[in-house]
């Protein structure tokens, strides 16, 4: 299924919940004139501990919701879907280009490492899929990848516990092993993790470079739109259209934490 696109068509972005707002923020900063349609599957977050069959079904639903808006491209702002169901999204998009945070993060990490030792943290599903290591090794077979699932980071970010002693303890426990394996680069392989970036940075050796897949995908989006002549040059500064599958009470506080601005109108969508 495809449709006619123009440079003024929106960019569709989705995640399992609100983690993908870190991608919305990065894309908005890099391309302020683009219209963004965002869907966060807040009713079914987290995806990370779920099976591949379920994640693939959710990915198809999420894509279908965005396709109603006839986007010019889709950004998979969820590493878990990028790792386990990218082909499902591509199939549902037809000729509309799809990019995912995983490949963008892997590319930037390979460019950044000097000693060819890269750490990756992500959800259980992302790390078990081995997709980061496979993608990094396709780009550079010499690079060694050290992966660690950090499942508790997702609820800690969703709870807004960005400066809490419990988060510091959990970060110290999860990240300890990166001291021994000599990585010089660490990929935040889950779009929720940039929310906890300060604690992650404070826990790690300061020489380790952190790769935020949200920033990586914003760079890739610009390249892709430039290459295809699809940049929106109308100069209008549109605020994103937000859709969620559930509107939790704490949503507006969490939105403010992720985006640094007040919550705009949100549309509730049934999944
Ligand atoms: N934000 C999602 C990702 O990047 C994970 C959160 C979840 O477990 O749903 O993988």
Boltz pocket constraint, residues with backbone or C-beta under 6 A from the ligand:
constraints:
  - pocket:
      binder: B
      contacts: [[A, 15], [A, 16], [A, 17], [A, 19], [A, 20], [A, 45], [A, 46], [A, 47], [A, 48], [A, 49], [A, 77], [A, 78], [A, 79], [A, 80], [A, 81], [A, 123], [A, 126], [A, 154], [A, 189], [A, 190], [A, 191], [A, 192]]
      max_distance: 6.0
